[in-house]
Amino acid sequence: MTDVKRKYDASGRREQARARRRAVVRAARELFERNGFQATTIAAVAESAGVSAESVYKGFGTKAALAKAVFDAVLAGDDEPVPIAERPEAEAVRAEPDVRRKLALYLGGLARRQQRSAKIQIVIRDGRHADQALAGIWRQLLDERLIGMTMLGRHLHETGQLRTGITVDETADLLWTYIAVEQYELLILNREWSLDRYTSWLTDALVAALCP
């Protein structure tokens, strides 16, 4: 019984810690998106989340690291410890035999992730000019995107269905460029395109760029 109680207590503490982390991430997202990076303080995030500022620093380290944690959470849509590349949506892309359909499936999911994450990406991108730590986070986001697009580009290249002469590197570069948050910012946030229209444009553009 003692062992069971210890396991139960440990599980309960982990869930409480996870709930506090979710609360901090939610509060930080709301404040970052509403007020910007500079105007948002750790104290304000802590107050909104109902925790101490000390616990925020202990859990995330810096405000820049907290912004990265917000991005990771909203990109995934949850706090489950499962990489996007290992989720059912990604498995469906890999299983699809037709390269054009692969792109359509991937970009449909991407557009939904951008809908969740675009504003915090823009906060990080624009805030980097005032905070060197945030500049490092933005560079990390760009590098992570390139790693992901290189993996996807290699997968698409291996189908043998891309246009003649295109390399894995060029495929990755085109994917990396077209899915940049700036495209979403211009067409949806500024020109007020619908998500469906944006997704269709992005799919048509990349099919035209990559396929025969």
N, CA, C and O of each residue as an XYZ file, in Angstrom:
848
protein
N       0.825     -1.198      0.000
C       0.000      0.000      0.000
C       0.862      1.251      0.000
O       0.534      2.252     -0.637
N       1.999      1.175      0.744
C       2.881      2.345      0.810
C       3.446      2.667     -0.559
O       3.507      3.833     -0.950
N       3.869      1.620     -1.308
C       4.414      1.833     -2.651
C       3.352      2.419     -3.582
O       3.645      3.308     -4.380
N       2.135      1.925     -3.479
C       1.045      2.431     -4.318
C       0.785      3.895     -4.008
O       0.581      4.702     -4.915
N       0.792      4.242     -2.710
C       0.552      5.624     -2.310
C       1.660      6.544     -2.828
O       1.399      7.660     -3.277
N       2.899      6.055     -2.757
C       4.010      6.866     -3.255
C       3.888      7.116     -4.754
O       4.112      8.229     -5.227
N       3.530      6.067     -5.496
C       3.359      6.219     -6.930
C       2.217      7.177     -7.241
O       2.310      7.999     -8.152
N       1.135      7.058     -6.466
C      -0.021      7.937     -6.668
C       0.353      9.380     -6.372
O      -0.007     10.287     -7.123
N       1.075      9.593     -5.278
C       1.489     10.949     -4.900
C       2.420     11.544     -5.949
O       2.291     12.711     -6.317
N       3.367     10.723     -6.430
C       4.301     11.206     -7.446
C       3.567     11.567     -8.732
O       3.858     12.584     -9.361
N       2.600     10.711     -9.120
C       1.817     10.976    -10.321
C       1.005     12.260    -10.161
O       0.901     13.064    -11.087
N       0.436     12.436     -8.981
C      -0.343     13.640     -8.714
C       0.507     14.892     -8.776
O       0.081     15.915     -9.314
N       1.708     14.813     -8.226
C       2.603     15.978     -8.266
C       3.016     16.310     -9.698
O       3.094     17.479    -10.076
N       3.279     15.272    -10.490
C       3.651     15.516    -11.883
C       2.514     16.187    -12.644
O       2.738     17.108    -13.429
N       1.298     15.720    -12.405
C       0.152     16.309    -13.097
C      -0.082     17.750    -12.648
O      -0.445     18.601    -13.459
N       0.123     18.023    -11.374
C      -0.009     19.398    -10.886
C       1.037     20.304    -11.528
O       0.738     21.428    -11.932
N       2.273     19.799    -11.617
C       3.344     20.579    -12.241
C       3.034     20.823    -13.721
O       3.285     21.907    -14.246
N       2.490     19.809    -14.381
C       2.141     19.955    -15.796
C       1.014     20.967    -15.971
O       1.024     21.756    -16.915
N       0.044     20.942    -15.060
C      -1.065     21.897    -15.122
C      -0.563     23.318    -14.893
O      -1.011     24.249    -15.563
N       0.369     23.491    -13.948
C       0.930     24.830    -13.716
C       1.692     25.312    -14.945
O       1.613     26.484    -15.313
N       2.421     24.411    -15.569
C       3.173     24.788    -16.773
C       2.220     25.207    -17.889
O       2.462     26.199    -18.576
N       1.138     24.453    -18.068
C       0.142     24.818    -19.082
C      -0.439     26.194    -18.793
O      -0.637     26.989    -19.712
N      -0.713     26.481    -17.523
C      -1.278     27.776    -17.147
C      -0.311     28.909    -17.460
O      -0.722     29.967    -17.936
N       0.961     28.691    -17.197
C       1.971     29.713    -17.492
C       2.071     29.939    -18.995
O       2.130     31.082    -19.448
N       2.090     28.867    -19.762
C       2.192     28.989    -21.223
C       0.972     29.716    -21.777
O       1.115     30.578    -22.644
N      -0.226     29.385    -21.293
C      -1.436     30.072    -21.758
C      -1.382     31.558    -21.436
O      -1.693     32.397    -22.281
N      -0.986     31.877    -20.210
C      -0.910     33.278    -19.798
C       0.126     34.030    -20.615
O      -0.116     35.156    -21.048
N       1.277     33.410    -20.826
C       2.338     34.062    -21.591
C       1.906     34.286    -23.034
O       2.180     35.341    -23.607
N       1.238     33.310    -23.619
C       0.769     33.478    -24.999
C      -0.168     34.668    -25.106
O      -0.017     35.507    -25.994
N      -1.130     34.739    -24.206
C      -2.104     35.829    -24.247
C      -1.407     37.182    -24.106
O      -1.710     38.113    -24.852
N      -0.490     37.296    -23.169
C       0.181     38.568    -22.924
C       1.157     38.926    -24.041
O       1.216     40.080    -24.465
N       1.919     37.951    -24.518
C       2.851     38.216    -25.619
C       2.088     38.699    -26.854
O       2.470     39.687    -27.480
N       1.007     37.995    -27.199
C       0.268     38.333    -28.409
C      -0.460     39.665    -28.275
O      -0.629     40.381    -29.262
N      -0.893     40.001    -27.064
C      -1.622     41.258    -26.858
C      -0.697     42.456    -26.691
O      -0.948     43.526    -27.245
N       0.379     42.269    -25.920
C       1.224     43.404    -25.529
C       2.600     43.428    -26.176
O       3.296     44.441    -26.114
N       2.999     42.327    -26.795
C       4.342     42.255    -27.340
C       5.327     41.702    -26.330
O       5.005     41.528    -25.155
N       6.545     41.426    -26.810
C       7.536     40.788    -25.957
C       8.080     41.729    -24.896
O       8.135     41.373    -23.719
N       8.481     42.922    -25.300
C       9.109     43.836    -24.352
C       8.170     44.246    -23.221
O       8.577     44.311    -22.062
N       6.921     44.519    -23.560
C       5.975     45.021    -22.559
C       5.490     43.936    -21.606
O       4.919     44.242    -20.559
N       5.710     42.679    -21.954
C       5.267     41.578    -21.093
C       6.362     41.235    -20.091
O       7.506     40.987    -20.472
N       6.013     41.224    -18.831
C       6.979     40.880    -17.786
C       6.695     39.494    -17.226
O       5.571     38.998    -17.304
N       7.709     38.887    -16.669
C       7.526     37.592    -16.010
C       6.547     37.737    -14.848
O       5.740     36.844    -14.591
N       6.624     38.854    -14.158
C       5.702     39.089    -13.031
C       4.257     39.093    -13.513
O       3.379     38.534    -12.855
N       4.008     39.723    -14.662
C       2.647     39.768    -15.197
C       2.179     38.381    -15.617
O       1.025     38.018    -15.391
N       3.070     37.607    -16.227
C       2.729     36.234    -16.620
C       2.395     35.410    -15.381
O       1.404     34.681    -15.357
N       3.226     35.533    -14.359
C       3.009     34.766    -13.124
C       1.684     35.126    -12.482
O       0.938     34.248    -12.049
N       1.393     36.414    -12.418
C       0.122     36.843    -11.806
C      -1.065     36.298    -12.581
O      -2.031     35.815    -11.989
N      -0.995     36.373    -13.904
C      -2.094     35.879    -14.732
C      -2.271     34.373    -14.597
O      -3.393     33.869    -14.643
N      -1.152     33.649    -14.430
C      -1.206     32.189    -14.323
C      -1.497     31.716    -12.905
O      -1.764     30.534    -12.690
N      -1.447     32.636    -11.924
C      -1.696     32.250    -10.538
C      -0.548     31.515     -9.893
O      -0.753     30.665     -9.026
N       0.682     31.844    -10.318
C       1.867     31.217     -9.735
C       2.849     32.321     -9.350
O       2.591     33.499     -9.596
N       3.956     31.945     -8.757
C       4.963     32.931     -8.385
C       5.913     33.184     -9.551
O       6.129     32.309    -10.390
N       6.479     34.391     -9.595
C       7.476     34.694    -10.627
C       8.676     33.766    -10.507
O       9.262     33.360    -11.511
N       9.035     33.433     -9.269
C      10.159     32.523     -9.033
C       9.922     31.177     -9.708
O      10.840     30.597    -10.289
N       8.685     30.679     -9.631
C       8.394     29.381    -10.239
C       8.463     29.456    -11.762
O       8.825     28.473    -12.409
N       8.121     30.614    -12.346
C       8.227     30.777    -13.795
C       9.693     30.737    -14.205
O      10.058     30.045    -15.155
N      10.535     31.483    -13.485
C      11.969     31.456    -13.791
C      12.542     30.051    -13.614
O      13.365     29.598    -14.410
N      12.093     29.371    -12.558
C      12.589     28.024    -12.293
C      12.177     27.053    -13.398
O      12.941     26.166    -13.780
N      10.962     27.235    -13.900
C      10.457     26.309    -14.910
C      10.938     26.590    -16.320
O      11.066     25.670    -17.128
N      11.211     27.872    -16.630
C      11.534     28.230    -18.011
C      12.892     28.908    -18.177
O      13.451     28.906    -19.274
N      13.428     29.485    -17.110
C      14.743     30.102    -17.177
C      14.720     31.568    -17.523
O      15.042     32.404    -16.679
N      14.345     31.906    -18.749
C      14.324     33.293    -19.198
C      13.016     33.592    -19.916
O      12.268     32.685    -20.278
N      12.755     34.878    -20.116
C      11.545     35.251    -20.854
C      11.631     34.776    -22.304
O      10.623     34.383    -22.891
N      12.836     34.813    -22.881
C      13.006     34.329    -24.251
C      12.716     32.828    -24.339
O      12.069     32.373    -25.282
N      13.193     32.069    -23.361
C      12.914     30.626    -23.339
C      11.429     30.361    -23.149
O      10.895     29.391    -23.686
N      10.767     31.212    -22.394
C       9.314     31.081    -22.221
C       8.610     31.316    -23.552
O       7.656     30.610    -23.881
N       9.067     32.294    -24.317
C       8.468     32.544    -25.634
C       8.630     31.323    -26.539
O       7.712     30.978    -27.284
N       9.787     30.671    -26.480
C      10.000     29.451    -27.279
C       9.074     28.343    -26.808
O       8.553     27.587    -27.629
N       8.859     28.230    -25.502
C       7.952     27.208    -24.973
C       6.524     27.460    -25.441
O       5.788     26.520    -25.741
N       6.137     28.726    -25.503
C       4.807     29.067    -26.016
C       4.695     28.650    -27.475
O       3.705     28.040    -27.878
N       5.703     28.976    -28.256
C       5.680     28.589    -29.674
C       5.550     27.083    -29.832
O       4.716     26.614    -30.606
N       6.356     26.324    -29.114
C       6.318     24.862    -29.224
C       4.938     24.318    -28.874
O       4.437     23.404    -29.530
N       4.327     24.889    -27.832
C       3.019     24.400    -27.390
C       1.929     24.712    -28.404
O       1.111     23.849    -28.720
N       1.912     25.937    -28.915
C       0.842     26.293    -29.847
C       1.047     25.618    -31.204
O       0.077     25.309    -31.896
N       2.295     25.390    -31.584
C       2.545     24.690    -32.839
C       1.992     23.275    -32.782
O       1.341     22.819    -33.722
N       2.250     22.582    -31.684
C       1.758     21.211    -31.533
C       0.263     21.164    -31.255
O      -0.417     20.218    -31.653
N      -0.249     22.186    -30.572
C      -1.667     22.213    -30.213
C      -1.956     21.552    -28.886
O      -3.105     21.522    -28.444
N      -0.912     21.013    -28.232
C      -1.067     20.388    -26.920
C       0.310     20.275    -26.289
O       1.306     20.706    -26.869
N       0.362     19.689    -25.092
C       1.664     19.531    -24.434
C       2.078     18.067    -24.322
O       2.855     17.690    -23.445
N       1.543     17.254    -25.229
C       1.935     15.843    -25.242
C       3.374     15.718    -25.739
O       3.759     16.421    -26.673
N       4.179     14.835    -25.131
C       5.591     14.703    -25.503
C       5.800     13.864    -26.760
O       6.595     12.924    -26.767
N       5.077     14.217    -27.824
C       5.173     13.472    -29.080
C       5.540     14.454    -30.191
O       4.759     15.363    -30.471
N       6.697     14.305    -30.832
C       7.077     15.211    -31.914
C       6.047     15.214    -33.036
O       5.399     14.201    -33.298
N       5.901     16.350    -33.692
C       4.956     16.465    -34.801
C       5.252     15.432    -35.873
O       4.333     14.884    -36.482
N       6.534     15.161    -36.109
C       6.923     14.205    -37.146
C       6.515     12.774    -36.829
O       6.555     11.915    -37.710
N       6.122     12.501    -35.578
C       5.727     11.152    -35.195
C       4.229     11.027    -34.946
O       3.773     10.001    -34.444
N       3.464     12.047    -35.287
C       2.025     12.026    -35.056
C       1.290     11.441    -36.264
O       1.860     11.360    -37.352
N       0.021     11.029    -36.081
C      -0.728     10.381    -37.172
C      -0.789     11.208    -38.454
O      -0.762     10.651    -39.552
N      -0.871     12.528    -38.323
C      -0.923     13.396    -39.503
C       0.326     13.222    -40.365
O       0.237     13.152    -41.591
N       1.484     13.154    -39.718
C       2.738     12.967    -40.454
C       2.814     11.561    -41.042
O       3.323     11.372    -42.147
N       2.312     10.587    -40.312
C       2.288      9.214    -40.831
C       1.437      9.134    -42.090
O       1.767      8.403    -43.024
N       0.336      9.891    -42.116
C      -0.540      9.887    -43.294
C       0.174     10.473    -44.505
O       0.000      9.984    -45.621
N       0.969     11.506    -44.298
C       1.743     12.100    -45.392
C       2.734     11.080    -45.939
O       2.853     10.911    -47.152
N       3.443     10.403    -45.043
C       4.440      9.421    -45.494
C       3.785      8.239    -46.212
O       4.370      7.667    -47.132
N       2.588      7.882    -45.797
C       1.921      6.715    -46.380
C       1.300      7.005    -47.748
O       1.097      6.084    -48.539
N       1.000      8.265    -48.032
C       0.369      8.639    -49.305
C       1.344      8.435    -50.464
O       2.458      8.957    -50.427
N       0.944      7.686    -51.491
C       1.876      7.394    -52.587
C       2.073      8.535    -53.589
O       3.126      8.609    -54.222
N       1.100      9.415    -53.746
C       1.170     10.460    -54.754
C       1.792     11.726    -54.181
O       1.340     12.215    -53.146
N       2.821     12.268    -54.832
C       3.562     13.392    -54.273
C       2.715     14.654    -54.171
O       2.873     15.424    -53.224
N       1.823     14.878    -55.126
C       0.963     16.063    -55.060
C      -0.003     15.969    -53.875
O      -0.278     16.954    -53.192
N      -0.495     14.778    -53.662
C      -1.389     14.563    -52.528
C      -0.612     14.674    -51.215
O      -1.132     15.181    -50.221
N       0.628     14.199    -51.217
C       1.477     14.370    -50.028
C       1.578     15.851    -49.662
O       1.405     16.228    -48.503
N       1.859     16.677    -50.659
C       1.987     18.111    -50.405
C       0.680     18.690    -49.881
O       0.684     19.485    -48.942
N      -0.440     18.295    -50.483
C      -1.733     18.808    -50.046
C      -2.014     18.423    -48.590
O      -2.489     19.245    -47.807
N      -1.721     17.176    -48.236
C      -1.935     16.724    -46.866
C      -1.039     17.479    -45.894
O      -1.491     17.950    -44.850
N       0.235     17.589    -46.250
C       1.174     18.271    -45.366
C       0.788     19.739    -45.184
O       0.775     20.242    -44.060
N       0.477     20.418    -46.270
C       0.210     21.853    -46.199
C      -1.129     22.157    -45.537
O      -1.296     23.225    -44.949
N      -2.072     21.243    -45.625
C      -3.317     21.425    -44.888
C      -3.062     21.462    -43.386
O      -3.605     22.305    -42.673
N      -2.223     20.529    -42.913
C      -1.864     20.523    -41.496
C      -1.008     21.713    -41.128
O      -1.176     22.299    -40.058
N      -0.088     22.073    -42.012
C       0.780     23.225    -41.752
C      -0.033     24.495    -41.570
O       0.232     25.273    -40.653
N      -1.017     24.716    -42.431
C      -1.819     25.937    -42.345
C      -2.529     26.031    -40.999
O      -2.630     27.112    -40.419
N      -3.014     24.910    -40.511
C      -3.674     24.928    -39.190
C      -2.671     25.225    -38.091
O      -2.991     25.932    -37.136
N      -1.457     24.693    -38.213
C      -0.421     24.996    -37.217
C      -0.013     26.466    -37.278
O       0.236     27.090    -36.247
N       0.054     27.014    -38.489
C       0.377     28.430    -38.616
C      -0.723     29.310    -38.024
O      -0.445     30.355    -37.437
N      -1.950     28.884    -38.182
C      -3.063     29.636    -37.607
C      -2.899     29.768    -36.099
O      -3.225     30.806    -35.523
N      -2.395     28.715    -35.462
C      -2.177     28.750    -34.019
C      -0.899     29.509    -33.644
O      -0.849     30.179    -32.613
N       0.124     29.400    -34.483
C       1.457     29.842    -34.053
C       1.955     31.130    -34.681
O       2.976     31.658    -34.243
N       1.275     31.657    -35.692
C       1.809     32.796    -36.444
C       2.064     34.008    -35.552
O       3.107     34.651    -35.666
N       1.130     34.319    -34.677
C       1.279     35.536    -33.875
C       2.470     35.454    -32.939
O       3.196     36.435    -32.781
N       2.683     34.312    -32.319
C       3.829     34.204    -31.407
C       5.138     34.163    -32.211
O       6.167     34.651    -31.745
N       5.096     33.581    -33.415
C       6.291     33.644    -34.265
C       6.656     35.090    -34.580
O       7.826     35.469    -34.541
N       5.650     35.884    -34.890
C       5.888     37.289    -35.227
C       6.389     38.054    -34.001
O       7.243     38.931    -34.124
N       5.862     37.726    -32.826
C       6.361     38.344    -31.587
C       7.852     38.059    -31.424
O       8.631     38.955    -31.100
N       8.240     36.812    -31.652
C       9.650     36.433    -31.513
C      10.490     37.116    -32.595
O      11.552     37.668    -32.306
N      10.019     37.076    -33.820
C      10.766     37.681    -34.928
C      10.986     39.179    -34.700
O      12.107     39.668    -34.836
N       9.933     39.897    -34.359
C      10.039     41.347    -34.208
C      10.721     41.739    -32.903
O      11.379     42.777    -32.830
N      10.566     40.908    -31.870
C      11.173     41.232    -30.588
C      12.664     41.003    -30.543
O      13.339     41.489    -29.636
N      13.196     40.265    -31.515
C      14.621     39.927    -31.484
C      15.505     41.159    -31.623
O      16.672     41.133    -31.232
N      14.960     42.235    -32.176
C      15.762     43.438    -32.356
C      16.079     44.113    -31.020
O      17.034     44.882    -30.919
N      15.277     43.821    -30.002
C      15.482     44.457    -28.701
C      16.051     43.506    -27.657
O      16.418     43.942    -26.566
N      16.130     42.220    -27.968
C      16.586     41.239    -26.990
C      17.462     40.209    -27.697
O      16.986     39.447    -28.538
N      18.738     40.195    -27.347
C      19.678     39.298    -28.016
C      19.319     37.831    -27.799
O      19.516     37.002    -28.688
N      18.790     37.512    -26.609
C      18.381     36.127    -26.340
C      17.255     35.709    -27.277
O      17.202     34.563    -27.724
N      16.357     36.643    -27.571
C      15.257     36.341    -28.471
C      15.753     36.194    -29.907
O      15.185     35.430    -30.687
N      16.808     36.922    -30.254
C      17.419     36.753    -31.578
C      17.907     35.316    -31.753
O      17.791     34.742    -32.835
N      18.452     34.744    -30.684
C      18.877     33.354    -30.737
C      17.714     32.394    -30.902
O      17.827     31.391    -31.607
N      16.592     32.696    -30.254
C      15.389     31.866    -30.389
C      14.877     31.921    -31.821
O      14.510     30.890    -32.386
N      14.848     33.117    -32.416
C      14.379     33.243    -33.801
C      15.275     32.443    -34.742
O      14.784     31.766    -35.645
N      16.595     32.522    -34.528
C      17.513     31.745    -35.348
C      17.236     30.245    -35.179
O      17.318     29.480    -36.140
N      16.908     29.835    -33.954
C      16.593     28.440    -33.694
C      15.338     28.019    -34.445
O      15.279     26.914    -34.986
N      14.326     28.896    -34.483
C      13.099     28.572    -35.218
C      13.391     28.395    -36.702
O      12.874     27.472    -37.332
N      14.215     29.272    -37.261
C      14.570     29.146    -38.674
C      15.326     27.846    -38.932
O      15.060     27.150    -39.912
N      16.264     27.526    -38.052
C      17.052     26.307    -38.221
C      16.179     25.065    -38.082
O      16.326     24.114    -38.850
N      15.275     25.068    -37.113
C      14.376     23.923    -36.927
C      13.477     23.740    -38.139
O      13.206     22.612    -38.552
N      13.013     24.855    -38.713
C      12.171     24.764    -39.902
C      12.963     24.170    -41.065
O      12.435     23.354    -41.821
N      14.208     24.570    -41.211
C      15.026     24.042    -42.300
C      15.310     22.553    -42.114
O      15.309     21.796    -43.084
N      15.552     22.132    -40.882
C      15.759     20.704    -40.616
C      14.507     19.913    -41.013
O      14.594     18.879    -41.677
N      13.348     20.417    -40.596
C      12.097     19.736    -40.931
C      11.849     19.690    -42.423
O      11.410     18.668    -42.951
N      12.131     20.804    -43.119
C      11.892     20.841    -44.563
C      12.919     20.019    -45.330
O      12.627     19.524    -46.419
N      14.109     19.870    -44.779
C      15.090     18.983    -45.405
C      14.624     17.532    -45.300
O      14.749     16.767    -46.256
N      14.091     17.158    -44.147
C      13.546     15.803    -43.986
C      12.386     15.573    -44.959
O      12.320     14.541    -45.628
N      11.469     16.552    -45.028
C      10.334     16.415    -45.939
C      10.809     16.424    -47.389
O      10.333     15.636    -48.206
N      11.749     17.317    -47.708
C      12.262     17.390    -49.074
C      12.915     16.093    -49.510
O      12.742     15.657    -50.648
N      13.665     15.475    -48.607
C      14.293     14.196    -48.929
C      13.221     13.130    -49.179
O      13.333     12.331    -50.109
N      12.185     13.127    -48.340
C      11.097     12.162    -48.514
C      10.401     12.365    -49.855
O      10.127     11.398    -50.566
N      10.114     13.617    -50.205
C       9.459     13.889    -51.487
C      10.371     13.490    -52.651
O       9.907     12.948    -53.653
N      11.661     13.760    -52.510
C      12.622     13.449    -53.565
C      12.694     11.949    -53.807
O      12.844     11.502    -54.944
N      12.586     11.178    -52.735
C      12.687      9.724    -52.846
C      11.505      9.099    -53.585
O      11.584      7.944    -54.003
N      10.418      9.839    -53.752
C       9.280      9.293    -54.509
C       9.596      9.188    -55.995
O       8.956      8.418    -56.711
N      10.585      9.963    -56.468
C      10.891      9.987    -57.892
C       9.872     10.745    -58.710
O       9.872     10.646    -59.937
N       8.997     11.504    -58.056
C       7.909     12.180    -58.761
C       8.105     13.698    -58.870
O       7.223     14.398    -59.369
N       9.243     14.207    -58.413
C       9.499     15.643    -58.541
C      10.050     15.948    -59.930
O      10.410     15.042    -60.682
N      10.109     17.237    -60.260
C      10.574     17.617    -61.601
C      12.045     17.237    -61.793
O      12.823     17.182    -60.840
N      12.396     16.981    -63.038
C      13.751     16.546    -63.380
C      14.780     17.603    -62.989
O      14.604     18.791    -63.263
N      15.852     17.155    -62.348
C      16.963     18.045    -62.039
C      16.903     18.725    -60.687
O      17.907     19.285    -60.247
N      15.781     18.698    -60.022
C      15.692     19.358    -58.723
C      16.414     18.517    -57.666
O      16.269     17.295    -57.628
N      17.177     19.173    -56.825
C      17.937     18.474    -55.789
C      17.178     18.484    -54.468
O      16.189     19.198    -54.301
N      17.667     17.675    -53.536
C      17.075     17.686    -52.191
C      17.238     19.061    -51.552
O      16.312     19.564    -50.916
N      18.405     19.666    -51.719
C      18.642     20.981    -51.121
C      17.708     22.036    -51.687
O      17.164     22.849    -50.940
N      17.516     22.031    -53.005
C      16.610     23.011    -53.605
C      15.172     22.767    -53.155
O      14.427     23.709    -52.884
N      14.795     21.507    -53.079
C      13.454     21.163    -52.598
C      13.254     21.693    -51.189
O      12.233     22.315    -50.894
N      14.226     21.449    -50.317
C      14.140     21.927    -48.933
C      14.078     23.452    -48.872
O      13.304     24.016    -48.099
N      14.899     24.118    -49.693
C      14.915     25.581    -49.686
C      13.578     26.165    -50.131
O      13.099     27.145    -49.561
N      12.982     25.557    -51.150
C      11.684     26.046    -51.620
C      10.595     25.828    -50.559
O       9.789     26.721    -50.300
N      10.579     24.656    -49.957
C       9.620     24.394    -48.883
C       9.825     25.377    -47.736
O       8.864     25.962    -47.238
N      11.074     25.559    -47.317
C      11.441     26.441    -46.198
C      10.959     27.867    -46.449
O      10.493     28.547    -45.535
N      11.077     28.312    -47.709
C      10.694     29.681    -48.060
C       9.184     29.844    -48.141
O       8.630     30.794    -47.588
N       8.523     28.931    -48.823
C       7.085     29.076    -49.025
C       6.291     28.970    -47.726
O       5.248     29.609    -47.583
N       6.782     28.162    -46.771
C       5.991     28.008    -45.539
C       6.393     29.016    -44.463
O       5.940     28.907    -43.324
N       7.232     29.992    -44.803
C       7.625     31.016    -43.836
C       6.406     31.759    -43.313
O       5.424     31.942    -44.032
N       6.474     32.183    -42.064
C       5.346     32.875    -41.443
C       5.020     34.168    -42.182
O       3.891     34.653    -42.109
N       5.992     34.729    -42.888
C       5.737     35.970    -43.629
C       4.653     35.802    -44.681
O       3.898     36.739    -44.940
N       4.560     34.624    -45.294
C       3.494     34.384    -46.271
C       2.136     34.436    -45.588
O       1.200     35.063    -46.085
N       2.040     33.769    -44.444
C       0.791     33.779    -43.677
C       0.461     35.203    -43.229
O      -0.687     35.640    -43.312
N       1.468     35.912    -42.759
C       1.264     37.281    -42.272
C       0.719     38.185    -43.370
O      -0.218     38.951    -43.145
N       1.310     38.095    -44.559
C       0.880     38.957    -45.658
C      -0.523     38.622    -46.142
O      -1.361     39.508    -46.304
N      -0.771     37.340    -46.370
C      -2.015     36.957    -47.033
C      -3.205     36.823    -46.095
O      -4.325     37.164    -46.476
N      -2.990     36.336    -44.885
C      -4.109     36.155    -43.959
C      -4.239     37.325    -42.989
O      -5.321     37.893    -42.844
N      -3.150     37.686    -42.328
C      -3.256     38.749    -41.324
C      -3.405     40.132    -41.951
O      -4.074     40.999    -41.389
N      -2.780     40.343    -43.119
C      -2.881     41.648    -43.772
C      -3.956     41.702    -44.850
O      -4.756     42.637    -44.876
N      -3.984     40.723    -45.729
C      -4.946     40.748    -46.839
C      -6.247     40.016    -46.519
O      -7.177     40.007    -47.325
N      -6.304     39.409    -45.346
C      -7.530     38.791    -44.826
C      -8.063     37.664    -45.710
O      -9.272     37.501    -45.881
N      -7.127     36.891    -46.268
C      -7.537     35.676    -46.957
C      -8.100     34.687    -45.939
O      -7.742     34.722    -44.762
N      -8.976     33.816    -46.401
C      -9.429     32.723    -45.548
C      -8.329     31.673    -45.467
O      -7.428     31.638    -46.305
N      -8.410     30.817    -44.449
C      -7.412     29.763    -44.304
C      -7.481     28.797    -45.480
O      -6.446     28.318    -45.943
N      -8.679     28.505    -45.969
C      -8.828     27.598    -47.110
C      -8.185     28.172    -48.364
O      -7.508     27.460    -49.107
N      -8.400     29.463    -48.596
C      -7.811     30.095    -49.783
C      -6.283     30.085    -49.689
O      -5.595     29.797    -50.668
N      -5.770     30.398    -48.519
C      -4.329     30.399    -48.305
C      -3.748     28.998    -48.525
O      -2.718     28.841    -49.181
N      -4.416     27.989    -47.973
C      -3.938     26.615    -48.114
C      -3.925     26.187    -49.574
O      -2.978     25.545    -50.028
N      -4.970     26.537    -50.306
C      -5.037     26.192    -51.728
C      -3.933     26.878    -52.516
O      -3.293     26.261    -53.367
N      -3.710     28.173    -52.229
C      -2.641     28.898    -52.923
C      -1.283     28.275    -52.630
O      -0.483     28.055    -53.540
N      -1.028     27.992    -51.354
C       0.261     27.441    -50.959
C       0.501     26.083    -51.610
O       1.607     25.787    -52.063
N      -0.543     25.264    -51.650
C      -0.423     23.942    -52.269
C      -0.153     24.066    -53.763
O       0.737     23.401    -54.293
N      -0.923     24.918    -54.444
C      -0.726     25.094    -55.893
C       0.669     25.638    -56.193
O       1.316     25.212    -57.150
N       1.125     26.578    -55.373
C       2.435     27.194    -55.601
C       3.556     26.175    -55.444
O       4.482     26.153    -56.255
N       3.492     25.343    -54.430
C       4.555     24.378    -54.209
C       4.478     23.215    -55.188
O       5.514     22.690    -55.596
N       3.293     22.807    -55.566
C       3.179     21.777    -56.597
C       3.801     22.280    -57.890
O       4.525     21.547    -58.563
N       3.517     23.543    -58.240
C       4.088     24.118    -59.459
C       5.607     24.243    -59.373
O       6.302     24.069    -60.374
N       6.116     24.540    -58.200
C       7.556     24.722    -58.020
C       8.330     23.406    -58.006
O       9.480     23.346    -58.439
N       7.689     22.359    -57.506
C       8.408     21.105    -57.274
C       8.109     19.989    -58.261
O       8.948     19.117    -58.486
N       6.934     20.010    -58.846
C       6.490     18.862    -59.639
C       6.575     19.142    -61.147
O       6.595     20.299    -61.567
N       6.623     18.091    -61.945
C       6.670     18.267    -63.409
C       5.441     19.019    -63.921
O       5.318     19.253    -65.123
